[in-house]
Every structure is written in structure tokens, then in C-alpha cells.
Amino acid sequence: MHELVQRILSGDKRAAARAITHIENDAPQKHDILRDLHPHTGRAYLVGLTGSPGAGKSSLTDRIITYLRKELGMRVGVIAVDPTSPFTGGAILGDRVRMGAHALDPDVFIRSMGTRGSLGGLARTTQEALRVLDAWGCEVILIETVGVGQSELDIMNVADSTVVVLNPSAGDHIQTMKAGIMEIADLFVINKADLPGTDKTDREVSNMLDLMGHVPWRPPVTRTISRDNKGIPEFWSKVQEHESYLRSSGVWEQRRHKRRQDEVVAIIEGQMTRRLKELMHGDAAWSSKIAQVEQGAVDPYTIADEMIGKLLK
């Protein structure tokens, strides 16, 4: 067993942080770490929080952490996904600043990670980091996504419960109507519920849900005021209801099965992409082939088939 894995399983927070760094940097020991961690994962409950920018996802996440720690005594992990710097590849906003009150809690692990160009809002390394926190002993892991609206639908393939956070401001109701956003939500939360327009937003979401007809799970709509720490227990009770529904209906195992399949495919795609780049870098004739494509002498599909053929030998 890898030395870092032993330390992670013993509850070493620094070891978990170092392992995630190795994962982000695609270090040589990355696969050994993830391979050794695998038998110790699958126990954490994953809650994704998404929604339009300005909905108060970070402040809501902060209050949820407080509730889970003080009221339920759970070990909590947080992956805060931020926009990626085009220069350094790191997270720009650093949501950990908004959750600084938990920095010294030994049973809370908060990590900011960049999207790294993923249009779906989650990089593959984010999903691998979740495994580290799972093995470290987190009972609940909160995944706060970047908040880019319609394009960040990856979260539904990662989280057990996907929470769409809205606020009563103009335009939020339009977000709920966009294809995809309604479908990915397991729960809706209207944050900043002390502002005007809360009732209107609640009605609009409920009307949209009515159009879906009878479904096995109708996403509940709850209200919170994260600034005043109100509505958090009620919100979490709905999360627990959703977990109970998943487990009793068999959807839990269906989702986990699909997630395992998708993970294998993602690993294969990542390794194939890396090997293809290595092959192109080591092929002296690569530049001339690209030049032929640019000149119109050869179509790009022929070159692509040729490279794939080499890769699969």
C-alpha cells in the first residue's frame, strides 16, 4: 500500500491534501494512490450545489458545514470548484476564503479546484479528489460548482443529491426553464429568501415541476437565508428524505453502477489522450502531416485514423 494511502486511512489531513495535489498535477504515483484507495471508498454521501452566479452557494455551503458539524457531528469534505486561470491552471476565486471559519476544524476538509477547461463544470481530477476525501473518512462531501448556468450538468453524474440554488432576483426563474437545469435538480433551494420575489420564484418553480407530471421523486422547494443561518435544518431534512428515497427505490445502486461505468470510460479516455499526445510529440513526421492538412492535400480524418491506428497497435 502506498505510504500516503496509509496515512489517509489513519485520518491524516495533510496526507489527503498531498494526495489531491498529486492528482491535480497528474504525478507518476497518482494511479497507485487511487488504486490503493479504491477499496476504502463508496461510503460518503455526495451533495452537489449548483446554480447561477450570485445565488449564494458559497455562503449556503458554509452554513451547511456548520450544521453538519455542530448538530450532527459529521466529518465533512468540501470541493469548491472555481473558474480556472488560463495562465496557471489553478482556481481563481478560491471559495475557501468564504469558509475560513472551518479552516482549523480537524474534521472539515475544504479544497478549491479549477474546472480546467471542462465545459461540464467538473474536471476529472475533481471526481478523483472525491475518492480521497471519501477514504479520509468524510461522511458527507459537498461539491459546490462554479455556477456557469446551463453548461454545468456534470454534477448530476457525480452527486447523489443535486441541489439547484436560486435566489429571488430577476432572471433566476429563466434559469430553471432552460433545458437541463430542471432535469438535474433533486432539490431546489431559494436562498436569500428574505428578499422580495421569493413567493413568486417559489410559484414559478412549482409550476414548472407540475408540468413534469407524476414522477417518482418530485424535487422539493425549500427556502434558506444563509446570511442569518435560517432554513438549514429544514433543507437538510429534505436531503435526508432524498437519500431515503434513493436507497429504498433502487435508484441509489443504479446511479452508483452508472458512475462506475462512466469512471472507467473517463480513465480510458484520459490515458488514450495522454498516449496520443506522447505519440504525436515523438513522431518527427507529425508537423509535415499537419502541414498537409493545412494545404488541403490530406483531410484531418485520414490523419486522425492513422494516429489512432498507431495508438492501438
Long-range contacts (C-beta under 8 A, 24 or more apart in sequence): 1-36, 2-29, 2-32, 2-33, 2-36, 4-29, 4-33, 5-33, 5-36, 5-37, 5-135, 8-37, 8-132, 8-135, 8-136, 9-40, 9-135, 9-136, 11-136, 11-137, 13-106, 13-109, 13-136, 16-109, 16-132, 16-133, 16-136, 17-109, 17-111, 19-132, 20-111, 20-113, 20-129, 20-132, 23-125, 23-128, 23-129, 23-132, 24-113, 24-125, 24-129, 26-125, 30-128, 33-132, 34-128, 34-131, 37-131, 37-132, 37-135, 38-131, 40-134, 40-135, 41-131, 41-134, 41-135, 42-134, 42-256, 43-134, 43-139, 44-77, 44-130, 44-133, 44-134, 44-138, 44-139, 44-140, 44-141, 45-139, 45-140, 45-141, 45-160, 45-161, 45-243, 46-130, 46-140, 46-141, 46-143, 46-158, 46-159, 46-160, 46-161, 47-140, 47-141, 47-142, 47-143, 47-159, 47-160, 47-161, 47-163, 47-239, 48-142, 48-143, 48-144, 48-145, 48-155, 48-156, 48-158, 48-159, 48-161, 48-162, 48-163, 49-142, 49-143, 49-144, 49-145, 49-163, 49-165, 50-121, 50-144, 50-145, 50-147, 50-152, 50-155, 50-162, 50-163, 50-164, 50-165, 50-184, 51-147, 51-164, 51-165, 51-166, 51-175, 52-147, 52-149, 52-166, 52-171, 52-172, 52-175, 53-147, 53-148, 54-147, 54-167, 54-169, 55-147, 55-165, 55-166, 55-167, 55-172, 55-191, 55-192, 56-165, 56-167, 56-191, 56-192, 56-226, 56-227, 57-144, 57-145, 57-147, 57-165, 57-191, 58-95, 58-98, 58-99, 58-144, 59-98, 59-191, 59-226, 59-227, 60-165, 60-189, 60-191, 60-224, 60-226, 61-95, 61-99, 61-142, 61-144, 62-98, 62-99, 62-101, 62-102, 62-226, 63-224, 63-226, 63-229, 63-232, 64-142, 64-232, 64-235, 64-236, 65-99, 65-102, 65-108, 65-142, 66-101, 66-102, 66-229, 66-232, 67-232, 67-233, 67-236, 68-140, 68-236, 69-102, 69-105, 69-107, 69-108, 71-233, 74-107, 74-139, 74-140, 75-107, 75-108, 75-136, 75-137, 75-138, 75-139, 75-140, 76-107, 76-108, 76-109, 76-138, 76-139, 76-140, 76-141, 76-142, 77-108, 77-109, 77-110, 77-111, 77-130, 77-133, 77-134, 77-136, 77-138, 77-140, 77-141, 77-142, 78-108, 78-109, 78-110, 78-111, 78-141, 78-142, 78-143, 78-144, 79-111, 79-113, 79-126, 79-129, 79-130, 79-133, 79-141, 79-142, 79-143, 79-144, 80-110, 80-111, 80-112, 80-113, 80-144, 81-112, 81-113, 81-114, 81-115, 81-121, 81-122, 81-123, 81-126, 81-143, 81-144, 81-145, 81-146, 82-112, 82-113, 82-114, 82-115, 82-146, 83-114, 83-115, 83-146, 84-114, 84-115, 84-116, 84-117, 85-114, 89-114, 89-116, 90-114, 95-144, 109-133, 109-136, 109-138, 115-146, 118-154, 119-151, 120-151, 120-152, 120-153, 120-154, 121-145, 121-146, 121-148, 121-151, 121-152, 121-153, 121-154, 121-155, 122-152, 122-154, 122-155, 122-158, 124-266, 124-270, 126-158, 127-158, 127-263, 127-266, 130-158, 149-175, 149-178, 149-181, 150-175, 150-178, 150-179, 150-180, 150-181, 153-180, 153-184, 155-184, 156-183, 156-184, 157-258, 157-259, 157-262, 158-259, 160-243, 160-246, 160-252, 160-255, 161-186, 161-187, 161-239, 161-242, 161-243, 161-246, 162-186, 162-187, 163-187, 163-188, 163-189, 163-239, 164-188, 164-189, 165-189, 165-191, 166-190, 166-191, 166-201, 166-205, 167-191, 167-192, 167-195, 167-201, 168-192, 168-193, 168-195, 168-196, 168-197, 168-198, 168-200, 168-201, 169-195, 169-197, 170-197, 172-201, 173-200, 173-201, 173-204, 173-205, 176-204, 176-205, 176-208, 177-208, 182-208, 182-209, 182-212, 185-219, 186-217, 186-219, 186-242, 187-219, 187-220, 187-222, 187-235, 187-238, 187-239, 187-242, 188-219, 188-220, 188-221, 188-222, 189-221, 189-222, 189-223, 189-224, 189-235, 190-221, 190-222, 190-223, 190-224, 191-223, 191-224, 191-225, 191-226, 192-225, 192-226, 192-227, 193-223, 193-224, 193-225, 193-230, 193-231, 194-225, 194-228, 198-223, 216-245, 216-249, 216-251, 217-242, 217-245, 217-249, 217-251, 272-311, 275-311, 276-307, 276-308, 276-311, 279-307, 279-310, 279-311, 280-307
